[in-house]
Amino acid sequence: TCSIGDWVNKTNEGFSSCGITSSLSINESMRDVTFGQIFRNENETLQQRDYRLGTVHSVKGETFEAALLFLKQKGLGPYYKTLIRNGTSVSDNEELRIVYVGLTRPRKLLVLAVPDDENKQAWESKLLS
């Protein structure tokens, strides 16, 4: 329910309190935009942007030059790292099928954002093996 600018500020405060030296920044013209406006295209100026924000479900069947995919620790069932380590097949798990859709959207560049080092290692072992 907060603006993106407020979220960036709170996130940077969290980073700082955890000793993380990285920080997020945002274009001043976007500070007061809410996540609801972005995902529901409520702001006419946002519709003119040269990027698209959406869920994996909303981009199914589309392709893009590049994609940034945020992965969480788990879907509705077990943690993704558990599914990966157990060798669960994509065809046997709906959550992994959803991730697969996200992974296959870009033509040239895919960037994965994972929650922590343990998840990073699990995804690297799955995708780079």
C-alpha positions as CSV (number, residue, x, y, z in Angstrom):
1,T,0.0,0.0,0.0
2,C,3.0,2.3,0.1
3,S,4.6,4.2,-2.8
4,I,7.6,2.8,-4.5
5,G,9.7,5.6,-3.1
6,D,8.7,4.7,0.5
7,W,9.3,1.0,-0.3
8,V,12.8,1.8,-1.6
9,N,13.6,3.9,1.6
10,K,12.4,1.1,3.9
11,T,14.3,-1.5,2.0
12,N,17.5,0.5,2.1
13,E,17.0,0.9,5.9
14,G,16.6,-2.9,6.2
15,F,19.8,-3.4,4.1
16,S,21.7,-0.9,6.3
17,S,20.5,-2.6,9.5
18,C,21.7,-6.0,8.2
19,G,25.1,-4.6,7.2
20,I,24.3,-4.8,3.5
21,T,26.2,-2.1,1.6
22,S,24.1,-2.2,-1.5
23,S,21.2,0.2,-1.9
24,L,18.3,0.7,-4.2
25,S,17.5,3.9,-6.0
26,I,14.6,5.2,-8.1
27,N,14.0,7.9,-10.6
28,E,12.4,10.9,-8.7
29,S,9.5,11.0,-11.1
30,M,8.4,7.5,-10.0
31,R,8.7,8.0,-6.2
32,D,5.0,8.5,-5.6
33,V,3.8,5.7,-7.9
34,T,2.2,2.7,-6.1
35,F,2.6,-0.9,-6.9
36,G,-1.1,-1.1,-7.7
37,Q,-0.7,1.6,-10.3
38,I,2.1,-0.3,-12.0
39,F,0.5,-3.7,-12.0
40,R,-3.0,-2.4,-12.9
41,N,-1.7,0.2,-15.4
42,E,-3.7,2.9,-13.6
43,N,-1.3,5.7,-14.5
44,E,-1.4,6.8,-18.1
45,T,2.3,7.9,-18.1
46,L,3.3,4.4,-16.9
47,Q,1.7,2.9,-20.0
48,Q,4.2,4.8,-22.1
49,R,7.3,3.1,-20.5
50,D,9.7,0.9,-22.5
51,Y,9.4,-2.0,-20.0
52,R,6.7,-4.1,-18.6
53,L,6.0,-5.3,-15.1
54,G,3.8,-8.3,-14.5
55,T,3.4,-11.7,-13.0
56,V,4.6,-14.8,-14.8
57,H,0.9,-15.6,-15.5
58,S,0.4,-12.3,-17.2
59,V,3.3,-12.9,-19.7
60,K,2.6,-16.5,-20.6
61,G,3.0,-16.9,-24.3
62,E,5.0,-13.7,-24.8
63,T,8.7,-13.2,-25.3
64,F,11.0,-10.2,-24.4
65,E,14.5,-9.2,-25.2
66,A,15.4,-9.4,-21.5
67,A,13.6,-10.4,-18.3
68,L,14.2,-10.0,-14.6
69,L,12.5,-12.8,-12.7
70,F,12.1,-12.5,-8.9
71,L,12.1,-16.0,-7.3
72,K,10.8,-16.4,-3.8
73,Q,11.7,-19.2,-1.4
74,K,8.7,-21.3,-2.1
75,G,5.4,-21.5,-3.8
76,L,2.4,-23.1,-2.2
77,G,4.2,-26.4,-1.5
78,P,7.8,-27.2,-0.4
79,Y,10.6,-24.8,-0.8
80,Y,12.0,-24.5,-4.3
81,K,15.5,-25.5,-3.0
82,T,13.9,-28.7,-1.6
83,L,12.2,-29.5,-4.9
84,I,15.5,-28.9,-6.8
85,R,17.6,-31.0,-4.4
86,N,15.1,-33.8,-4.6
87,G,15.2,-33.8,-8.4
88,T,11.5,-33.0,-8.8
89,S,10.6,-32.8,-12.5
90,V,9.1,-29.6,-13.9
91,S,6.4,-31.7,-15.4
92,D,5.5,-33.1,-11.9
93,N,5.2,-29.8,-10.1
94,E,3.0,-26.8,-10.8
95,E,5.2,-24.3,-9.0
96,L,8.2,-25.4,-11.1
97,R,6.1,-25.1,-14.2
98,I,5.3,-21.5,-13.3
99,V,9.0,-20.8,-12.8
100,Y,9.8,-22.5,-16.1
101,V,7.4,-20.1,-17.9
102,G,9.2,-17.2,-16.4
103,L,12.6,-18.6,-17.3
104,T,11.7,-19.0,-20.9
105,R,10.3,-15.5,-21.7
106,P,13.6,-13.7,-22.6
107,R,15.3,-14.0,-26.0
108,K,18.7,-12.6,-25.0
109,L,19.1,-11.9,-21.2
110,L,17.6,-13.5,-18.1
111,V,18.4,-12.2,-14.7
112,L,17.2,-14.2,-11.6
113,A,16.8,-12.5,-8.3
114,V,16.8,-15.1,-5.5
115,P,16.1,-14.7,-1.8
116,D,19.5,-15.8,-0.4
117,D,22.8,-17.7,-1.0
118,E,21.3,-21.1,-0.3
119,N,18.6,-20.6,-2.9
120,K,21.2,-19.2,-5.3
121,Q,23.3,-22.3,-5.0
122,A,20.3,-24.6,-5.5
123,W,19.2,-22.7,-8.7
124,E,22.7,-22.6,-10.0
125,S,23.1,-26.3,-9.6
126,K,19.8,-26.9,-11.4
127,L,20.3,-24.4,-14.2
128,L,24.0,-24.7,-14.8
129,S,24.4,-28.5,-14.6
